[in-house]
Amino acid sequence: MAIKQFVTFGINHFLLGIDILVVREINKVLDITPVQRAPNYVYGLVNLRGQIITVFDLGVRLGLGPRKITPQSHNVFLKNELISLLVDSIGDVVQVNEADVELAPAHLGGVEKRYISGVVKLKQELLIILSGPKILEYYKKDRGKNGDCIG
């Protein structure tokens, strides 16, 4: 049985996870510069050791409303992309059997289903697994529209 590892984080009251293999690093929120005329889910830009990274407001992307930066907020930087996800809090790395990942139910309390690849029932809560490619899909289509200069 294949074991999958997910980096977990919180948005509102949801526990979300993304495959550890697509995560480059996790940092406290750095100085984020807003970008005019960017899509509403782009929180801004951050300089990570000389690389300019686009920060997605994952709450907006998932249909859960904009993030407010708090001391618990973090950026989840993705590998092979100049993208980070702004999240409310960071959880643990969770290991699950691939067979335990189920299809997402029809309704997940307002979370945009198109970004979800599955769910896992943990002892205390439901882990919603995000699809990294789906989260980036619309961004790649939006890039460059209206003279935007992001990512």
Summary of the structure (lengths in Angstrom):
residues: 151
radius of gyration: 15.1
end to end distance: 37.8
largest distance: 47.9
contacts: 430
relative contact order: 0.25
helix: 18%
strand: 44%
